Amino acid sequence: MNAYNITVFCFYFNMTYVFYTETAMKDPRIDRAVGMCKKLVSSFSHSWRRKRELAQAQKELKLPEHGLKTECPTRWGSRQAMIARVLEQQRAISQVLSSDRKSRHLIPTWQDTDVLEAINKALQPLIEFTDALSSEKYVSISFVKPVLHLFSSSILNVSNDAADLTNTIKTKILTYLEEKYKDPVTQELLDMACALDPRFKLRYVSEDSIASIQDRILFEMAAFTSKENGPAEPSGGTEDAPSTSKKKKTLGSFFKVSGATTPRPTPHQEQQAAATELRSYLQCANLDSEEDPLDWWREHQRLYPKLSKLAKKYLSIPATSSPSERVFSTGGDVVTCLRSSLKPENVDRLVFLAKNL
């Protein structure tokens, strides 16, 4: 898996929210309700008097004293956050706007409220998962396959108790995810990361792909071995120069075999050792889903020397491009109009320090 394919994969997951707002949300009812939300939030954000009245209404109605949120096109989940906050403060908003004739038209109708609740129910669970997968403090790539399985099996299932609009949004999102992640290269990356995570192993790999994933793991283990061994040394290697000082032989020296006569394992023997290592790893008990797989590999790297190196290669991949975009944002904070003469190497150092201190 090259860097380009990994970048495309990360981009796919983050672009899911763009799909929410541009494809799954293409509905006249949604357009009207979301447009009403934006106007409502804008009317409060530009009026200190309404903000004060909203705070008073929250105290009277014993609602959380939260400010309203607005949608930001470049921030994933901001639409759902705006809708959830409007629904939370609906009674306080109605109390403030009903006292002003010019703004009474901004009070959400019951039809708008039903649409907003349908959107919120469909998107809220997905936002929680996406926020978790966008973290950079723990392994995230191996969680993508289990999360997609959870979406298709339960979270995005059509429910008879849910509104028709909620089921429609869920169906469109699930169709989009299945279309985006059906690429064989992306599927192979997800399967490899999941197989090398001791919490999941082959649990979420399809039965048709198990054999090919095991072959891929063995192939990459063999590639690691050949890279470590390097080219074979010539048989007529130079012998160590005799030591000038005469050393007294120990009893163990009579049983010591010189390195030159130690036979190197044959390719067949190396393949058998790799297969045994993989089989032993797959047969051991799975790690708890809340444990850190990197700690587990650190403790078991002597038992699985080749697999541990392969795990470092795959489990270090972030599930989304959020970590890299946070670095871009940090770079924008470092390079400003007043610091436009910074040299590139100094920018690199400052960004590195800002992210690692």
C-alpha positions in Angstrom: 0.0 0.0 0.0 1.7 3.2 -1.2 1.3 6.7 0.3 -1.1 7.8 -2.5 -3.6 5.0 -1.8 -3.4 5.6 2.0 -4.1 9.3 1.4 -7.1 8.5 -0.9 -8.5 6.2 1.7 -8.2 8.8 4.5 -9.8 11.3 2.2 -12.7 9.0 1.5 -13.7 8.7 5.2 -13.5 12.4 5.8 -15.5 13.2 2.7 -18.4 11.2 4.2 -19.6 14.4 5.9 -19.5 16.3 2.6 -21.8 13.6 1.3 -24.1 14.1 4.2 -24.6 17.8 3.4 -24.6 17.6 -0.4 -26.1 14.2 -1.4 -28.1 12.7 1.5 -29.5 16.1 2.4 -30.9 16.9 -1.1 -34.5 17.1 -0.1 -36.8 20.2 -0.2 -37.9 19.5 3.4 -34.3 19.4 4.6 -33.4 22.5 2.7 -36.2 24.5 4.2 -35.5 23.3 7.8 -31.8 23.8 7.6 -32.2 27.2 6.0 -34.6 28.2 8.8 -32.0 27.1 11.4 -29.3 29.2 9.8 -31.5 32.3 9.8 -32.5 31.7 13.3 -29.0 31.3 14.6 -27.9 34.3 12.6 -30.6 36.5 14.2 -29.3 35.6 17.7 -25.6 35.9 16.8 -26.0 39.5 15.5 -28.2 40.8 18.4 -26.8 41.2 21.9 -30.4 41.9 23.1 -31.7 38.5 21.9 -28.7 36.7 23.4 -29.5 38.3 26.8 -33.2 37.4 26.5 -32.2 33.8 25.5 -30.1 33.5 28.6 -33.0 34.8 30.8 -35.4 32.3 29.1 -33.0 29.4 29.7 -32.9 30.2 33.4 -36.7 30.5 33.6 -37.3 27.2 31.7 -34.4 25.5 33.5 -32.6 24.7 30.2 -28.8 24.3 29.8 -27.3 27.7 29.4 -25.7 27.0 26.0 -25.2 29.4 23.1 -26.5 28.6 19.6 -24.1 27.0 17.1 -23.9 27.8 13.4 -22.9 25.5 10.5 -19.4 25.9 9.1 -18.8 24.3 5.7 -15.2 23.3 6.5 -16.0 21.7 9.9 -17.5 18.2 9.8 -20.5 17.7 11.9 -21.3 21.3 12.4 -24.7 21.0 10.7 -25.8 18.3 13.2 -24.3 20.3 16.1 -26.4 23.4 15.0 -29.6 21.3 14.7 -29.1 19.5 18.0 -28.6 22.9 19.8 -31.7 24.4 18.2 -33.7 21.4 19.3 -32.3 21.6 22.8 -33.2 25.3 23.1 -36.4 25.2 21.1 -38.7 26.4 24.0 -36.4 29.2 25.0 -36.0 30.3 21.3 -39.8 30.3 20.8 -40.3 32.4 24.0 -37.8 35.0 22.9 -39.0 35.3 19.2 -42.7 35.2 20.0 -42.4 38.6 21.8 -41.1 40.3 18.6 -43.5 40.6 15.6 -40.7 41.0 13.1 -39.0 37.7 14.1 -42.0 35.4 14.8 -41.7 33.9 11.4 -38.3 32.3 12.5 -40.0 30.1 15.1 -39.7 26.5 13.8 -43.0 25.0 12.9 -43.9 21.4 13.9 -43.1 20.2 10.4 -39.6 21.8 10.6 -39.1 20.3 14.0 -40.0 16.8 12.7 -37.5 17.2 9.9 -34.7 18.4 12.3 -35.3 15.6 14.7 -35.1 13.1 11.8 -31.8 14.6 10.6 -30.4 14.6 14.2 -31.3 10.9 14.8 -29.7 9.8 11.6 -26.4 11.8 12.0 -25.7 11.9 15.7 -24.3 8.3 16.0 -22.2 8.7 13.0 -20.6 11.9 14.2 -19.6 10.2 17.5 -17.8 7.5 15.5 -16.1 9.9 13.1 -14.8 12.0 16.0 -13.4 8.9 17.6 -11.7 7.8 14.3 -10.3 11.3 13.8 -8.1 11.0 16.9 -4.4 10.7 16.7 -3.7 9.5 20.3 -4.5 5.8 19.6 -4.7 3.2 16.8 -7.6 4.0 14.5 -7.1 2.3 11.1 -8.0 -1.1 12.4 -11.3 0.2 13.8 -12.7 1.2 10.4 -13.7 -2.3 9.3 -15.5 -3.0 12.6 -17.2 0.4 12.5 -18.4 -0.2 8.9 -19.7 -3.6 10.0 -21.6 -2.0 12.9 -23.1 0.6 10.6 -24.4 -1.9 8.2 -25.6 -4.4 10.9 -27.3 -2.1 13.4 -26.8 1.7 13.4 -27.9 2.4 9.8 -30.5 -0.3 9.7 -34.0 0.8 8.6 -36.3 0.9 11.6 -40.0 0.7 11.6 -40.1 3.1 14.6 -38.1 5.8 12.9 -39.4 8.5 10.6 -39.4 7.9 6.9 -36.9 10.7 6.4 -34.5 9.2 8.9 -34.6 5.9 7.2 -34.1 7.6 3.8 -31.0 9.4 5.1 -29.6 6.2 6.6 -30.1 4.2 3.4 -28.4 6.9 1.3 -25.4 7.1 3.7 -25.0 3.3 3.8 -25.2 3.0 0.0 -22.5 5.7 -0.2 -20.2 4.0 2.2 -20.6 0.6 0.5 -19.8 2.3 -2.8 -16.7 4.1 -1.5 -15.1 1.2 0.3 -15.7 -1.5 -2.3 -12.4 -0.7 -3.9 -10.1 -3.8 -3.7 -7.0 -1.9 -2.7 -8.8 -0.1 0.1 -10.4 -3.4 1.3 -7.0 -5.1 1.4 -5.6 -2.3 3.5 -8.5 -2.4 6.0 -8.3 -6.2 6.2 -4.5 -6.2 6.8 -4.8 -3.6 9.5 -7.7 -5.5 11.1 -5.9 -8.8 11.0 -2.8 -7.4 12.6 -4.8 -5.9 15.5 -4.9 -8.4 18.3 -8.3 -7.1 19.3 -10.0 -8.2 16.0 -7.6 -10.4 13.9 -9.7 -12.1 11.2 -13.1 -11.5 12.9 -14.2 -8.8 10.4 -12.4 -10.2 7.3 -14.8 -11.8 4.9 -14.4 -15.6 4.5 -13.5 -15.2 0.8 -10.6 -12.9 1.7 -9.1 -14.8 4.7 -6.8 -17.0 2.6 -5.6 -14.1 0.5 -4.9 -11.9 3.6 -2.9 -14.7 5.2 -0.9 -15.2 2.0 -0.3 -11.4 1.9 0.9 -11.4 5.6 3.3 -14.4 4.9 4.6 -12.7 1.7 5.4 -9.4 3.6 7.0 -11.4 6.5 9.2 -13.1 3.9 10.1 -9.7 2.4 11.1 -8.5 5.9 13.3 -11.6 6.4 15.1 -11.2 3.0 15.7 -7.6 3.7 17.2 -8.3 7.1 19.4 -11.2 5.9 20.7 -9.3 2.9 22.9 -10.9 0.2 24.6 -14.2 1.2 28.2 -13.9 2.2 30.9 -15.6 0.0 32.1 -19.0 1.3 35.7 -17.8 1.4 35.1 -15.2 4.0 38.0 -13.7 5.9 38.8 -15.4 9.1 39.4 -13.5 12.3 43.0 -12.5 12.9 44.6 -14.6 15.6 44.9 -12.8 18.9 48.4 -12.0 20.0 47.7 -12.7 23.6 47.2 -16.4 24.4 43.9 -17.0 26.1 43.2 -20.0 28.3 40.5 -22.2 26.8 37.4 -22.9 28.8 35.4 -26.1 28.8 32.6 -24.4 26.9 34.9 -23.5 24.0 35.1 -27.1 23.0 31.4 -27.2 22.2 31.2 -23.8 20.6 30.3 -23.8 16.9 31.9 -21.1 14.7 29.6 -18.7 13.0 31.0 -19.6 9.6 29.9 -23.2 9.9 26.4 -22.3 11.1 24.0 -23.1 8.2 21.6 -20.4 7.1 17.9 -21.4 7.2 16.7 -22.4 3.8 13.8 -20.4 2.2 11.5 -23.4 3.0 12.5 -23.3 6.6 11.9 -19.5 6.8 8.4 -20.0 5.2 7.6 -22.7 7.8 8.8 -20.4 10.6 6.6 -17.5 9.3 3.6 -19.8 9.0 4.1 -21.1 12.5 4.4 -17.6 13.9 1.2 -16.4 12.1 -0.7 -19.5 13.2 0.4 -19.1 16.8 -0.7 -15.4 16.7 -4.1 -16.2 15.3 -4.7 -19.0 17.9 -4.0 -16.9 20.9 -6.8 -15.1 22.8 -8.0 -11.8 21.4 -7.2 -8.6 23.3 -9.9 -6.6 25.0 -11.3 -4.0 22.6 -10.5 -1.2 25.0 -6.8 -2.2 25.4 -4.0 -0.6 23.4 -2.7 -3.0 20.6 0.7 -1.2 20.5 1.3 -2.1 24.1 0.4 -5.7 23.3 2.8 -5.9 20.4 5.5 -4.3 22.5 5.1 -7.1 25.1 5.0 -9.8 22.5 7.5 -8.7 19.9 10.0 -11.3 21.0 7.4 -14.0 20.5 6.3 -12.6 17.1 9.4 -10.8 15.8 8.3 -10.6 12.1 4.6 -9.9 12.8 5.4 -7.1 15.2 7.3 -5.3 12.5 4.4 -5.8 10.1 2.0 -4.5 12.7 4.0 -1.3 13.1 3.8 -0.7 9.4 0.0 -0.9 9.2 -1.3 0.2 12.6 0.6 3.5 12.3 -1.7 4.6 9.5 -4.4 7.1 10.7 -7.9 6.3 9.7 -8.7 9.9 8.6 -6.8 12.9 7.3 -7.7 14.9 10.4 -4.2 14.7 12.0 -2.5 16.0 8.9 -5.1 18.8 8.5 -4.5 19.8 12.2 -0.8 20.2 11.2 -1.8 22.4 8.3 -3.9 24.5 10.7 -0.9 24.8 13.1 1.3 25.9 10.1 -1.3 28.6 9.4 -1.0 29.8 12.9 2.8 29.9 12.7 3.1 31.6 9.3 1.2 34.9 9.6 1.5 38.2 7.9 3.8 39.4 10.6 6.1 36.4 10.3 6.1 35.9 6.5 9.9 36.0 6.3 10.4 32.8 8.3 12.6 30.3 6.5 11.1 26.9 5.6 13.4 25.0 8.0 12.4 27.3 10.9 8.7 26.8 10.0 9.3 23.0 10.2 10.9 23.3 13.6 8.2 25.6 15.0 5.4 23.3 13.8 7.1 20.3 15.1 7.5 21.9 18.5 4.0 23.1 18.6 2.6 19.6 17.9 5.0 17.7 20.2 5.5 19.8 23.3 
